[in-house]
């Protein structure tokens, strides 16, 4: 397999990722994947167009001349809809397929595993973000959409980077959490129970202090890739972003809180998270349902607002999968699960994929080359319970090495022809849960930390005894040699 260095855009080596959203957009435009939309309404139209686009054409959409706002105050959606744009974000060739992406992400993270300090972010003195510093805080000046009809308000934070620092250790966490506009100086923030930022906020509150926070609302998609995945505790997502792309990320120090803010940010705020709950939601979350209704969520009191001239608000909406941000988590989460399985001693992993239909979390497939009885059980149970696989998880399927885990036709065929419902499904009860689960018991008095859910592990593998005795029936298919010859000879039948 080609190495990540060989597959960089243009064949370049070294530090070649341009960390600027606008330069990234130019690259997307050159691939023919960008569409500019003028005159859409922030109220529902941007959300509807984003959702329909994610399910059909999969363009990157740049909205301008938004109703009620001046030209130049823009919204960008569809940033990471497929392997081409994820690869581009990492400085790789857009020709990579799904599993190639997973393998290269694993390769890069493995290189960084013992030397994450090489990828610690670099601070710079100034950035275009500081071109405009509001004298009077007013976050309503940005065209935050109401994405769907039943949403409880306008959400400025959907593909954001929420930055907090641990009160005791100084560890900086970057997470993607939803932020709803309350008024020109206030947003509400929703953070699920297992998220690192929630523990950080609690430490400040327990000490009788508000929690300092900075939020970037527009940045290179690499930040969104890192902040939207389960990075290990104690490791900053900014360092992870550096490891993924092979070069340190550049930051500036927030003038109010001292927290790091991406130097390429288009729009950012600083302020404090306080325990003064306000009504938030409902909001259509990644599972595809309105599961939580209206909640009482903490608020951010905004102390400062910064933005570039003609700023770009990076946004996304979920809804029924596939939606605007299901894809990019698939190779990232698959790489993390694969790495955990190997570190736990599971041999001969051939591939891992997290499917968009399961919103990148609830349908994970692991392909193995069976080496011994129970090998599939070992892989399946670990994949379902490791942190990247457990958060909002539901099903894990283990398949043989002749099955492409990213191909749903292959996977369903394996389930139907190699798994016995009576013996080939294990159930784990009371695993990690979430109030966003549409089948959860959402009692009003229930704490967010109480939620549990069950897991199903499906073993769609050939019976090991038949496998080692070569007794399992042969697959009916064309040989690779014949397939290659006829597709070359009659190429016109198979061209796009």
N, C-alpha and C positions, 0 to 999 in steps of 0.2 A: 504494500500500500504506500502511496506517496506520503511523504512527511508533510507536516503543516508548513514548514518553510518552503517546500517545493510548490505548495498550492496557494501561496499568497498571491494577491492580485498583481498581475504583471510580472510574476516570478521574482519580485524583489525580496531581499532578505533584510532583517533588522527592523528598525523602528519605522514602520511605514503606515500606521493607522492614523489618519487625519481626524483628530478628535474635535470635530466641529459639526454641528447638526446641519448647517447650511452646505458645507462641502459634501457631507453624506448625501444630502438631498440631490445635489448635482450628479453624484454617482448613480443614484436610483433613477434619475431622469435619463441618464445615458443608457440605462438598460431598458428603457421604454416602460417603466413600471410606475411612473408618477403621473397623476392627473390633478389639474388645478380646477377648483370648483369656486365659482363666484356667485354671491348673492344668496347663499343658503341661510336659513334662520337658525340661531343658536337653540331655539326652542323646538326640539324634536327632529327637525330636518337633518341636522348634522348627524344625529344619532341614527336615524333611519338609513341615511345614505351609507354610513360607516358599517352598519350591520348587514345591509344587503350586499355591499361590496365584499365583505369578508366571506360571504357564502357563495359568491359567484366569480367576479372578475379578479378580485384580490389585488387591486391597485393600491399604491400609497396615495392618500388623498390630502391635498393642501387646500384648505378653505380660506378664502379671502373675501373682502367686501361683505362681511357677515352682517346680517340685518341689525341695525342699531349701533354699529361700531364703525370706526373709521377704517379706511383701507390700510393695510399693513398690520393690523392686529389679527393674527392668523391662528388657525387650529390645524394640527397635523394628526391624521390617524392612519392606520394600516402600515405602521412602520416595520413590523417584523412578521409579515404574514406567511413567509415561506422560506425555504432553505437558501434561496438566492440572497435575500436581504439579511438573513442571519449571518451567512458567510461573509457578505460585504461588510457587515458591522465588525466582524472579527479580523478583517483584512485578508480574507481568503477568497479563492476563486468561487464565483457564483454557480459554477457547474457541479459543485459537490452534491451528492445525494444525502438522504437522511442519515444512514448509518455511517457514512464517511464523516459527516459532521460530528456525530457522537464520538467516533474514534479520535478525531483530532482534538476535540474539547477535552477528552480524557488525557490525551498525550500532553496537552499544555498544562492541565491542572496537575498532572503527575510531576512534570518538571518543576512546577512551582511549589509542590507539596513540601519539600524540604528546604525551600529557600524563598518563602513568601516575602521576606524582607526586601528581596530584590525588586518587588513590585509595589512596595509601599508608595502611596501617592506623593507627588511633588507639589510644593506650594509655589505659586507665582504671585507677584506683587499687584497686578492689575488684570482686568478682564473687560471685554465689551459689555458684560452684564451691568457694570457700574456706569454705563452711559446715561442711564436715567434712574435717579434716586428720588423717590416720592417725598416731597416735603410734608404732605398730608396723606396718610395711609388710606388707600381706597382700592381694594382688590376687585371691586365690581367693575373696574375699567376694562377687565379682560373678558373675552367672550366665552365664559365657561358654559358648556352646553347643559341643557336638560336632555338626557340621552333618550329616555323612553317615557311613554305617557304616564306610567304609574310610579315613576321616580318621585321621591319626596321633595326634590329641589334640584338646584343646579350644582353639578360636581366639577370643581376646578381641578381636583386631584384624582386622577384615574390611572395615569401612567407617570406618576410623580416619583420623587426620591425624597423620602422623609428621613432627616438626618438627626440622630440623637447620640449622646455620649453617656456611657456608664458613669455614675456618680463616684464609684469606688475605684474602678480599674482604668478609666479613660478610654475604654474600647468604644470605637465609633461604629454605630450600626446604621445601615441605609436600607429602608424598607419601602415597599409600595403599599400605601394604605389610602383608603378613600377619604376625600375631604369635600365636604358640602359647604357651600356658601351660606352664612347666616346673615351677615351684614358687611359693611365695607371694611370693618376691622376684625372680623371674627369668622373662623371656619370651624366646623365640627369635624372630629377625626374618629374613625372606627378602626380599632386594632383588635384582632382575634386573640384568644387566650394564649396560644403557644408561641406567639411572636416575640422576638427578642426585645423590640421596643417597648412592649407592654411591661416587661420586668424592669426596664430602665426607668420608665415613667413612674412606676410604683415606688422605686427607691427614693426619688425626689419627693414624692408626696409623703412617704413615711417620714422623711426628714423635715417635713413642713415647708417644702419649697416647690415652686412651679418648675416644670421640666423645660430647659431650653431646647428649642427645636429650630431647624432650618429646613426649608422645603424648596426643591427645584421643580419647576413645572414644565421645563423644556430643556433638553440636553441630548447629547449623542445617545442613540439607542443602546449602546453598550452599558450605560448606567441602568437602564430599565431591565436589561437582561440580568444584571447582577443583583439588583434590588428586589427582583421578583422571583427569586429562587432561594432554596434553603441552604444558605451559606453557613458553615460550621460556626458555633458560638466562639466568640473571642477573635474572629477574623473579620476585618472590615470589608464590606462589599466593594469599596474602592480598590483595595488590594486585589480582590478577586477579579475585578474588571481589568486591572493591570495584567494579572496572570492569564486571563482569557485571551487578551490581545497581544501579550508579549512585550508590553511597555507600560511604565507607571502612568497613572492618571494624574492630570493636573488639576489643582484645586486653588481656591482663594479662601482666606479666613474671613468669616462673617464679621462685619464691623460691630454688631450688637452682641452676639452670643459667643463669638470666637469659633463657632462650629465650621467645619469645612463645607464648601459649596463648589460644585463642579465649575471650573473656569470657563467652560463652554456653555454654561446655563443661559437660557433665553429669558427666563422669568424666575425669580426666587423671592422668598419671604423669610424673615426671621421673627421669632416670637417665643411664646411660652405656652406649654400645654398645662391647663389648669383643671382642677376637679370641680368644674361648674357645669354639670351636664345640661345639654340642650337636646331637643328632639332632632333626630337624624334619621333619614330614610323615609320610606323603604327605598332600596336600591337593588337593581337586578344584578346579582353577583355571578361569578364565573361558572357556577354549577348550572345556571340557566333558569333560575327561579327567584321569585321574591320570597325568601324563606324567613327573614327576620322581622319584616314589618318595620314599624317605627321604633327606634331604640333611643335611650337616653345616653348620649355619648359625650366624652370630654370635648372641650373646645381649645382651639389655639387662639390666643390673643396676639394679633399681628402687630409687631413693633416697627417693622421696616419692610419696604417693597422695592425691589430692583428689577430693571428690565432693559434689554437691548432695544434699540430703535427698530420699529417694525417687528415686534417680538412674535415668536411662534410658541403657542401653547401645545405641548405634546399630550394628546388625549387618546382614550380608547374606551370601548364599551363592550360588555360581555354578552349576556343573553344566551340563547340556545346555541350550543356548539355546532359547528365550528364558529367561533366568533373572532373578534379583532385581535385578541392576544393569546389564543390557545397555542399557536404553533411554536413560538420561540421557546416556551418552557419545555417542549417535548424533547429536543436533543439535550438541553441542559440537565433536566431532571433524569433522563436516561443515563447520561454520563455519570452523574452523582451516584445513582443506584448501582450501576455496573462497578464503579470503583469500590463502593462499600462491600459488595458481594465478594470481589476478589480479595480485599483486605481481610475479610472474615474467613477466607480459606476456601471459598467455593471455586472449584476448578472448571476449566474449559467453558467459560461463558463465551458464547459466540456473538451475542448482540442483545441489546435492551432497547425497547422503545415504549414511550408513553404516548398514548393516542389522543388526538384532538377530540374525538367523539366522547372521550372520558375527561374532557377539559384538562388534559395533560396530567391528571392526578388519579383518576378512578379506574383506569384500564391500562395496566402495565403488562408488557409481554417480555419474558426473558427466554432467550434461546440458549440451550446448552447442548454440548456433546456428552451424552450420558456415559459416565465412567464406572458407576456402581449403583446398586440398589439404594433407593432413597435420595439419590443425587438431586432429583427434581424437587423433592420435599424440602431439602435444605435450601435450595435457591428460592423457592416460592415463599417460604415462611420469612426468610430474611428480607426479601424484597418488599414484603407487605408491611414489615414492622420497622425498618430503618426510617429515619426522619423524612428524607425526601419522598419515600413511598407511602408513609403513614398519614401525612397531612392530607385530609380530605380524600383518602384512599377508599377503594371499594373492592376491586377485583385485580388479582394477579393471575396471569396465564403463563405456564411454563411449557415450552415447545422444544422440539428436537432441532438439531443443527441444520436440517434441510429446509427449515421454515424461516422465511424473512419476517422478523418480529414487527417490522413497520408496515407490512402488507396485510390489511385486514382480511382479504380473501384467503390468503395462506393460513392466517390464524384461525378464522372460523372453520375452515376445512379441517384443520388439525383438531379443533375442539370436537367437531362432529364425527370424525373418523378415528380418533385415538383416545378420547376420554370416555370413561364409563361413569355416568352420573351417580351410580351406587357406590363407587370406590374412588373416584377421581376428583372429588371436591372436598377440601377441608374448610372448616369454618372456624374463625377466630372471633370470639365475642369480647365485647367491652374494650375495644381498641380505641385509639385517639379519635375523638369526634369534633364536630364543629356545629355551632348554631346555624350555619348557612346550609346545612344538610336539609333538604326539603322533607325528609321522613323522620327528622329528629323531633323529640318531644320538647317543644319550645314553651314550657311553662313560664309564666311571667316571673315567678320567684326563683327561677333556676339561675345559678351562677354560670358565667361563660366557661369556667374551668371544670364544670361537672360533666360536660358532654362527652359521650362515648358512642362508638358505632361498631358494627361488625365487618368482618372481611371474609371474602370468598377467594380461595386459591384453587384454580382449575389446573389439573395436570393433564395436558394434551400431548403426552409423550408416548412413544411406543413402549409397550411392556418390556421391562429390561431383560427378562428371561428370554423372550422371543428375539430381542435385539441381539444379544450376545450369541444366540444359536443361529442367527440369520434365518429365523422362521417367520418374521413379519412380512406380509405380502409386499411385493415390489410395486412401486408407484408407476402408473401409466403416464409416461411423458416422453417427449422428444429428447434425444441425447444432446448434450451441449455442442458436440462437434457438428451434428446435422443441423441444429438450430442456427449455428453461426454460418454454415454454408448457404442454407436456403435464404436467410435474411440478407446475406450479402448479394446473392444472385438475383433476388427479387426485391431489391431495396425499396422500389417505388411503392410496394404494398405496405411498408412499415414506416414510411416517412411521416412526419407531423403535418 
